[in-house]
Amino acid sequence: MSGIIANESNVRFDYHTGGGKLSPIDVDVSSDELWRLMQVRLHLSAACFWVEDFTATIDSITAPVHDTVLMRVPMLGRSDVVFLFGDGSDGQILHEDDIVTFAYPNSSWQTWGLEITWRSVGKGAAA
């Protein structure tokens, strides 16, 4: 299941779920406007028992030299992650058409829920 819920302040909540065998997290988020990545929340049905990282990376529209790892969270022994970009209200500013990929191998075959909160800034608007 995935979906986007938007409200009047341009905040968007992007939901994804999965689980079981061969169910890694590989979720892309992008916008055709300037945007700010504000928060990500991940829940696994049980603590991870493998040494694996949950990551968020930017595939920059400008050039590969600008591709960046935004976060890397070791998941061994964890079942929950809440990560704020900036202070959670200002967020990480991203270009139009930048792609942020959230990834986790999920070798433990856990059921997972991922919520990504982001805000549209607008076409050509000052961030």
C-alpha positions, 0 to 999 in steps of 0.5 A, a space after each residue: 500500500 502506498 498513498 499521498 495525503 496532502 493538506 492546505 499547507 503543502 505538507 504531504 505524507 507519503 505512506 508505504 508498507 510491505 513485508 515478508 520474504 523478498 520485501 526490501 524497502 526501495 521507495 523513491 520520492 520526488 517532486 516537480 517543484 522545489 521541496 523540503 524533506 522534513 521527516 521519515 518514520 520507519 517501523 518494523 514488526 520486530 527488531 532487526 537481527 542482521 547488520 543492515 542500514 536504513 538509508 536515504 540518498 539523493 539522486 541529484 538532478 544537477 549532476 552525479 557529483 552532487 548525489 548524497 547520502 542524507 542518512 544512514 541508520 544501523 538497524 541491528 536491534 532496532 524496530 523503529 526509526 524517526 529521523 528529522 531533516 533539519 529541525 523537522 519544520 524547515 527540512 532538507 531543501 531539494 531541487 525540482 526532480 531530485 529523487 530521494 531513495 529510501 532503502 533497507 534490505 530487510 533480510 529479516 523479512 519483517 513487515 514494515 511501514 514507512 511514512 515520509 513527510 515533505 513539503 512543496 515549496 513551489 516552482 522557482 520559489 525561494 526556499 
